Amino acid sequence: MAQPADQPIGASGKTGPSRRGRPTAERVAAIDAAIRSAALDLFVEVGFGAASMDAIAAAAKVSKGTLYARYDSKEPLFRAILEQQLEEWSQRSSAQTRPVPANLEARLRQYARAIVKVQRWPEFRKIATLLTESGRAFPDLAREWDEIITRRSIEALTRDMEQFGGPGIDWAFFAQLFHSAVSGWHRAETSQREVQDDELVAFSDKVIDVILASIGLTPTMDSAV
């Protein structure tokens, strides 16, 4: 009779107890990635509220015990997905905005065009959809992550403005002004119609022109896409 797969055969020809070692770091990372990917797809497909932990385990092809050992509910899993996506977006965006321009105006215009590229990413669209959908049933959770994404974006832009613009100016204010103007306009417009990439860039360039004028600089670059 064939021996069960989990019963190794020893030197004596007899079966011994199954001995499974601890999974490697690579295997652990692969399991976590599979869980997050399956959960994100399921959240987007059926909604955060309707997606069950059992369904997530099945979609990720892991046991419920494996899933619950890592995430005791959907909320920490949701947070882990967003943290991972934010980190990946930051790295990917940084790689796509090189070489870094040598002056403030060029950097801001490059930043505006990076926003357009980010919004084309399928992962970004999934997260945007997820936050919109989950906001209806779980407004506090969606609001919290909207604030985190906004804060990190403003902090990154503030650092860039300080680096390229020099001291003596409240760059945090201008970073918030840029972000609020562009994101607010885009959100308002997309609630009514589809916004084209060149429209978003054109509006962003106008905001940049206002910021430059406010600090006494004259735009020198062609703001056309």
N, C-alpha and C positions, 0 to 999 in steps of 0.2 A: 504494500500500500504506500502511496506517495506521502511524504512527510509534509505537514503544514508549512507554509512559507516562513512563518515566524518561529519555527523550531529548528535551529541549526543542528547539523549532525556533527558529532565530535569524532575524535580519532578512533574510538572504540566502535563506531558505527551506530551508537545510540544517540537519540536526540537529547539535547541539553536545553536548559532554559533560554528563552530569548533575551539577548542582551543588547539593548539599544543605547548607544552613547548619546550624549547631549548633542543637539544640532549645532552645526558650525555657525559662526557669525554670519556667513554668507547666506546660509539657509534661513536663519532667523530674519534677516533683512528681506529675503525673497518672500517669506510668509507675510511679513508686515506690509510689503508693497502690494501683494496680491489682495490682502484684506482692504487696504485703503482704496485701491483701484476699483474693486468690486463694489465697495460701499458707495463711492462717488457715483459710479454709473447707476446704481440702484436708487440713490437719493434723487438723482436728476430724473430718472425714468418714472418713479412712482411717487416721489415726494419724501421729504425727511420723515414726516409723521407716519406714512403708510409703510415705510421700509422697516422690516423686523430684523432683529439680530439673527434669527434662524435663517431668514432669506439671505442675509449677508454672508453667513457662514457657508451656505450652499453655493452661492455665486462665487465665493472665493475658493471653494473646494477645500475647506478646512473643517475640522470638527467644531462643534459648539464650544467644547472645552478649550480648544486652542484660541478661539475668538474671545471668550470671556476671560481667559488668563491675561489677555492683553488690554481689553477694553470692557469694562463692566456695564457699559450702556452705550447708546448711540452718541450721546453728547461728547464724551472724550474722544470717540472715534472721529466725529465731525471736526473737533478742534485739531486733532492730529492731521487730518486731511488738509485743513486750511493752513496750518503751520508749514507742512511740507510744500504745498503749492506756493506759498509766499516765498519760501527759501529758493525754490526752483525758479520762480519768476525773477527774483532779484539776480541770481547768477546768470540766467539766460539774457536778461535785459542788459546787464553789465557787459556781457560778451558782445552784444550787438551794438553797443554804443562806443565802440573803439574804432579808430583812435579818438581819444578825448580831445575836443577842441581846446584852443589856448586862451579863449576869452569868454566872458559871461554871455554875451549875445549868442555866440555860436553854440555854446553849451545848452542854453535854454531852447534854442530852435531844434537842436538835436534831441533834447528831452521830449519836446512836443511830438516829434515824429516817432519817437520810441513808444509813446502812448498809443499811437495808431497801430503799430506793430503788435503790441501786447494784446490789444482788443481783438486781433485776428486769431490769436492762439486758441485752439479748441479747448484747452484746459481752462483758459480764462473764461470762455463763454459758459462752460459747465459750472464753474464756481459762481459766476454772476447769476445764472439761472437758479442755482441752488439757494443762494442767499435771498433772491427774490421770492422763491416759493416758500422757503422755510420762514421767511419774515411774516407770512400770513398766520402761520400756526404758532411760531415761536419768535415773536418780535424781539424779545430781550436778547436772545442768542444771536439773531441776525444783526441787531443794532450793535452789539458788542464787537462783532467781527468787522462790521463796516467801519467802526471807529478805529479798530486796530489797523486795518488796511490804510485808512486815511492818515492816521498818525505816522505810520512808517513811511508812507509816500512823502509826506511833508518833511519829515526828518531827513530823508535822503536828499530831497531837493534843497533844503536849508544848507546841508553840508556842501553841496555843489556850489551854491550861491556864495557861501562864505569863502570857498577855495578860489573861485574865479572872480568874485566881486570885490574882495578886500574887506578890511575892517571899517568900523564906524557907521554901519548901516544895519537896521533891524531886518536881517534876511529872513528870520522866521516869519515875520509879518508878510513879506513879499512872497515867500513860499506858500503860505496859507492862502494868500490872495490869488495866486496863480492856480493852485489846486481847486479852490472853491469856485472860482470863475469858470474854469474849464469843465470840471466834473459836474457842476450845477447846470451849466448850459447844455452839456451832453445829455444829462439825465432828463432834463425838461424836454429837449427836442426828441429824444428817442421814445419818450412816452406817447408821442403823437405820430411819428413817422420814422422812416429809416434814414439815418444820417450817413452821408458819404464820407470817406476818409479825407478827401480834400477839404470838405467843409470844416471838419474838426481841426485840421492843421491850420486852415485860414483863421478860424476863430482864436486858436491858441497863439498864432502869430500876432494878432491884434492885442491880445492880453500882454504879450511880451513887449510890444511897442509901448504900451502904457507904462509898464514897469520900468523900462529903460528911460522913458521921458521923466518919470517920477524921481529918478536918481540922477538926472542931469546928463544922460547919455543919448546920443543920436543914433538910431538904427543905421547900420552900414551894410547889412546883408540883404540880398533879395529874399523876401519872405515867401516867394512862390514855392509850391511843392516841387 
